[in-house]
């Protein structure tokens, strides 16, 4: 895989959303549900957000992809997540699981581990702290934000090997100072790592940006599944996950949000709106240049 080919595959994944307009079922949390729905719609998807366990089989079964956000946990929500994940497994649709605040409490950690053990395929997406909790069982007790960068390369490799032995196609998408996409290539049998550097620090800390990334990721995977009419391979999933992580970074950087179109430079609310505007007006050439500068393989 060379960088040019990877970049074109990532761009194709984003363009597929505009062509396929996939129906995406997202089990959100109330804090960020509206932002996630707006993000899905902005890039060309169709959001569907349900949480009643009684309708999970029908709702998930009618969708092209499933995004599960574990923020604001409850026994009722986890029951719905369990039903949705089992349905996604039966149908073979791609899943993205975002274990929000997995290290904030033992309850969240245990529930996330239980849901991860259901044999679905797709992406485990989270910040460094959340991924560390899933891989090692460690608790942070510091809320839902990342508390720093953790080292867990050995544990990640072990988990991916275990998933492969179970017939699960799994990708780890870890966001942080440098975003990391880890997977095992089905053809070569080798572990792969893709790094996404940030061109500039975002001017605002936007509540829900991680949840938005998960929503966009679920949409891109759903579009590919709908277009290809088959389960996605590990490398396909990895590059689509990378596209989701990088498009949020691309749209969130100040030069793209503060100066896009007629969007004025302003405060928090302006920044949030401008980010959604940037998602809805995909600048292919600028994004291609951004990836060529910031992607490392």
C-alpha positions as CSV (number, residue, x, y, z in Angstrom):
1,X,0.0,0.0,0.0
2,X,1.4,3.4,-1.0
3,X,0.2,6.7,0.3
4,X,-1.4,7.8,-2.9
5,X,-3.6,4.7,-3.1
6,X,-4.6,5.0,0.5
7,X,-5.6,8.6,0.1
8,X,-7.7,7.8,-3.0
9,X,-9.5,5.0,-1.1
10,X,-10.3,7.3,1.7
11,X,-11.7,9.9,-0.6
12,X,-13.8,7.2,-2.4
13,X,-15.3,6.3,0.9
14,X,-16.4,9.8,1.5
15,X,-17.8,10.2,-2.0
16,X,-19.7,7.0,-1.6
17,X,-21.8,8.5,1.2
18,X,-23.0,11.3,-1.1
19,X,-23.9,8.7,-3.7
20,X,-25.5,6.0,-1.6
21,X,-27.1,8.1,1.2
22,X,-27.1,5.1,3.6
23,X,-29.5,4.7,6.5
24,X,-27.4,4.6,9.7
25,X,-28.8,3.5,13.0
26,X,-27.0,5.2,15.8
27,X,-27.6,4.5,19.5
28,X,-26.4,7.9,20.8
29,X,-26.2,9.7,24.1
30,X,-28.5,12.6,24.8
31,X,-25.7,15.1,25.3
32,X,-24.5,14.8,21.7
33,X,-27.4,13.2,19.8
34,X,-28.4,16.3,17.8
35,X,-24.8,17.0,16.8
36,X,-24.3,13.4,15.6
37,X,-27.6,13.5,13.6
38,X,-26.6,16.7,12.0
39,X,-23.1,15.3,11.2
40,X,-24.6,12.2,9.6
41,X,-27.0,14.3,7.5
42,X,-24.3,16.9,6.6
43,X,-22.0,14.3,4.9
44,X,-24.9,12.7,3.1
45,X,-26.3,9.9,5.3
46,X,-29.7,9.4,6.8
47,X,-29.7,9.2,10.6
48,X,-32.0,6.9,12.6
49,X,-31.7,7.0,16.4
50,X,-33.7,4.5,18.5
51,X,-33.1,3.2,22.0
52,X,-36.0,0.8,22.8
53,X,-34.7,-2.7,23.0
54,X,-38.1,-3.9,21.7
55,X,-37.5,-2.5,18.3
56,X,-33.8,-3.0,17.9
57,X,-34.0,-6.0,15.7
58,X,-36.3,-4.3,13.2
59,X,-34.6,-0.9,13.3
60,X,-31.0,-2.3,13.0
61,X,-32.1,-4.9,10.5
62,X,-33.3,-2.2,8.1
63,X,-30.1,-0.2,8.3
64,X,-26.8,-0.3,6.4
65,X,-24.6,0.3,9.5
66,X,-24.7,0.6,13.2
67,X,-23.0,3.2,15.5
68,X,-23.2,2.5,19.2
69,X,-22.2,5.3,21.6
70,X,-22.1,4.1,25.2
71,X,-22.3,7.5,26.8
72,X,-25.0,8.1,29.5
73,X,-25.3,4.4,30.4
74,X,-28.3,2.6,31.8
75,X,-29.4,-1.0,32.0
76,X,-32.2,-0.2,29.5
77,X,-29.7,1.3,27.0
78,X,-27.3,-1.6,27.4
79,X,-30.1,-4.0,26.7
80,X,-30.9,-2.1,23.5
81,X,-27.2,-2.1,22.5
82,X,-26.9,-5.8,23.0
83,X,-29.9,-6.5,20.8
84,X,-28.7,-4.1,18.1
85,X,-25.2,-5.6,18.1
86,X,-26.5,-9.2,17.8
87,X,-28.8,-8.1,14.9
88,X,-25.8,-6.4,13.2
89,X,-23.9,-9.6,13.5
90,X,-26.7,-11.6,11.9
91,X,-27.1,-9.2,9.0
92,X,-23.3,-8.7,8.6
93,X,-23.5,-4.9,8.7
94,X,-20.5,-3.0,9.9
95,X,-20.5,-1.7,13.5
96,X,-18.6,1.1,15.2
97,X,-18.5,0.8,19.0
98,X,-17.6,3.9,21.0
99,X,-17.0,3.0,24.7
100,X,-17.5,6.6,25.9
101,X,-16.0,7.0,29.4
102,X,-15.2,3.3,29.6
103,X,-12.7,4.0,32.4
104,X,-14.9,6.4,34.4
105,X,-16.5,3.7,36.4
106,X,-16.5,-0.1,36.9
107,X,-20.1,-0.2,35.6
108,X,-19.1,1.3,32.3
109,X,-16.0,-0.8,32.0
110,X,-17.9,-4.1,32.6
111,X,-20.8,-3.2,30.3
112,X,-18.4,-2.1,27.5
113,X,-16.5,-5.4,27.8
114,X,-19.7,-7.4,27.7
115,X,-20.9,-5.6,24.5
116,X,-17.5,-5.9,22.9
117,X,-17.5,-9.7,23.5
118,X,-20.6,-10.0,21.2
119,X,-19.0,-11.3,17.9
120,X,-19.7,-8.4,15.7
121,X,-17.2,-7.0,13.2
122,X,-16.2,-3.4,12.6
123,X,-14.4,-0.7,14.5
124,X,-13.6,-0.2,18.2
125,X,-13.2,3.6,18.3
126,X,-12.2,5.8,21.3
127,X,-9.7,8.1,22.8
128,X,-6.5,6.8,24.2
129,X,-7.9,6.4,27.7
130,X,-11.0,4.5,26.6
131,X,-9.0,2.2,24.4
132,X,-6.6,1.6,27.2
133,X,-9.5,0.6,29.5
134,X,-10.9,-1.9,26.9
135,X,-7.4,-3.4,26.3
136,X,-6.2,-3.6,29.9
137,X,-9.2,-3.2,32.2
138,X,-7.7,-0.1,33.9
139,X,-10.0,2.6,35.3
140,X,-9.2,6.3,35.1
141,X,-12.0,7.8,37.2
142,X,-11.6,11.2,35.5
143,X,-14.8,11.6,33.5
144,X,-15.3,10.9,29.8
145,X,-12.4,12.9,28.3
146,X,-9.0,11.4,27.6
147,X,-6.6,11.9,30.5
148,X,-3.5,11.6,28.3
149,X,-1.7,9.3,25.9
150,X,-1.4,5.6,26.9
151,X,1.0,3.0,25.7
152,X,-0.7,-0.3,24.9
153,X,0.7,-1.5,21.5
154,X,1.3,-5.1,22.8
155,X,-2.2,-5.4,24.1
156,X,-3.7,-4.0,20.9
157,X,-1.8,-6.5,18.8
158,X,-2.9,-9.3,21.1
159,X,-6.5,-8.2,20.8
160,X,-6.4,-8.0,17.0
161,X,-4.9,-11.5,16.9
162,X,-7.6,-12.8,19.1
163,X,-10.3,-11.2,17.0
164,X,-8.8,-12.8,13.9
165,X,-8.8,-16.2,15.5
166,X,-12.5,-15.8,16.2
167,X,-13.3,-14.8,12.6
168,X,-14.0,-11.2,13.6
169,X,-12.9,-8.5,11.3
170,X,-11.7,-5.8,13.8
171,X,-10.1,-2.4,13.5
172,X,-9.0,-0.1,16.4
173,X,-9.3,3.6,15.8
174,X,-7.6,5.6,18.6
175,X,-7.9,9.3,18.6
176,X,-5.3,11.6,20.4
177,X,-2.5,13.9,19.7
178,X,-1.8,11.6,16.8
179,X,-4.7,9.5,15.6
180,X,-3.9,5.8,15.2
181,X,-5.7,3.2,13.0
182,X,-4.6,-0.4,13.8
183,X,-5.6,-3.6,12.0
184,X,-4.4,-6.9,10.7
185,X,-4.4,-7.2,6.9
186,X,-6.4,-10.3,5.8
187,X,-4.3,-10.9,2.8
188,X,-0.8,-10.6,4.3
189,X,-1.7,-11.6,7.8
190,X,0.5,-8.7,9.1
191,X,-0.4,-6.0,11.6
192,X,-0.8,-2.6,10.1
193,X,-0.6,0.9,11.5
194,X,-1.7,4.2,10.0
195,X,-1.0,7.5,11.7
196,X,-2.9,10.7,11.2
197,X,-1.1,13.8,12.3
198,X,-2.8,17.1,13.0
199,X,-1.8,20.1,10.9
200,X,-2.8,22.5,13.6
201,X,-4.4,22.5,17.0
202,X,-8.2,23.1,17.0
203,X,-9.2,26.5,18.2
204,X,-12.1,25.2,20.3
205,X,-12.7,22.1,22.5
206,X,-16.1,21.2,21.1
207,X,-18.3,19.0,23.3
208,X,-19.2,15.9,21.3
209,X,-16.5,16.0,18.7
210,X,-15.5,12.4,19.5
211,X,-19.1,11.3,19.3
212,X,-19.4,13.1,16.0
213,X,-16.4,11.2,14.7
214,X,-18.1,7.9,15.6
215,X,-21.3,9.0,13.8
216,X,-19.5,9.9,10.7
217,X,-17.5,6.7,10.8
218,X,-20.7,4.7,11.0
219,X,-22.0,6.5,8.0
220,X,-18.9,6.0,5.9
221,X,-18.9,2.3,6.7
222,X,-22.6,2.0,6.0
223,X,-22.2,3.6,2.6
224,X,-19.4,1.2,1.6
225,X,-21.5,-1.8,2.8
226,X,-24.4,-0.6,0.8
227,X,-22.3,0.0,-2.3
228,X,-20.3,-3.2,-2.2
229,X,-23.2,-5.4,-1.1
230,X,-20.9,-7.5,1.1
231,X,-19.1,-7.5,4.4
232,X,-16.1,-5.2,4.5
233,X,-12.5,-6.5,4.6
234,X,-10.1,-5.4,7.4
235,X,-8.1,-3.0,5.2
236,X,-11.3,-1.5,3.7
237,X,-12.7,-0.9,7.1
238,X,-9.4,0.6,8.4
239,X,-9.1,3.1,5.6
240,X,-12.8,4.1,5.9
241,X,-12.3,4.6,9.7
242,X,-9.2,6.7,8.8
243,X,-11.3,8.8,6.5
244,X,-13.9,9.5,9.2
245,X,-11.2,10.5,11.8
246,X,-9.3,12.7,9.3
247,X,-12.4,14.4,7.8
248,X,-13.4,15.7,11.2
249,X,-9.9,17.0,11.9
250,X,-9.8,18.5,8.4
251,X,-13.1,20.3,8.9
252,X,-12.3,21.3,12.5
253,X,-9.1,23.1,11.8
254,X,-9.5,26.8,11.9
255,X,-8.5,27.7,8.3
256,X,-11.4,25.5,7.1
257,X,-14.1,26.5,9.6
258,X,-13.2,30.1,10.2
259,X,-12.9,31.1,6.5
260,X,-15.1,28.7,4.7
261,X,-17.6,30.5,2.4
262,X,-19.2,33.3,4.3
263,X,-18.7,31.8,7.7
264,X,-17.3,34.6,10.0
265,X,-14.6,34.1,12.5
266,X,-16.4,33.9,15.8
267,X,-16.8,31.9,19.0
268,X,-18.0,28.5,20.1
269,X,-21.3,28.5,18.3
270,X,-19.9,29.8,15.1
271,X,-17.2,27.2,15.2
272,X,-19.7,24.4,15.7
273,X,-21.9,25.5,12.8
274,X,-18.9,26.1,10.5
275,X,-17.6,22.6,11.2
276,X,-21.0,21.1,10.1
277,X,-20.9,23.5,7.1
278,X,-17.5,22.1,6.2
279,X,-18.8,18.5,6.4
280,X,-21.6,19.3,4.1
281,X,-19.3,21.0,1.5
282,X,-16.6,18.4,0.9
283,X,-13.5,20.1,-0.6
284,X,-11.9,17.1,-2.3
285,X,-8.7,18.7,-3.5
286,X,-8.0,20.5,-0.2
287,X,-8.7,17.3,1.7
288,X,-6.4,15.3,-0.6
289,X,-3.6,17.8,0.0
290,X,-4.3,17.6,3.7
291,X,-3.9,13.8,3.8
292,X,-0.8,13.8,1.7
293,X,0.8,16.2,4.3
294,X,-0.5,14.6,7.5
295,X,-0.9,10.8,6.8
296,X,1.9,8.5,7.8
297,X,2.1,4.7,6.9
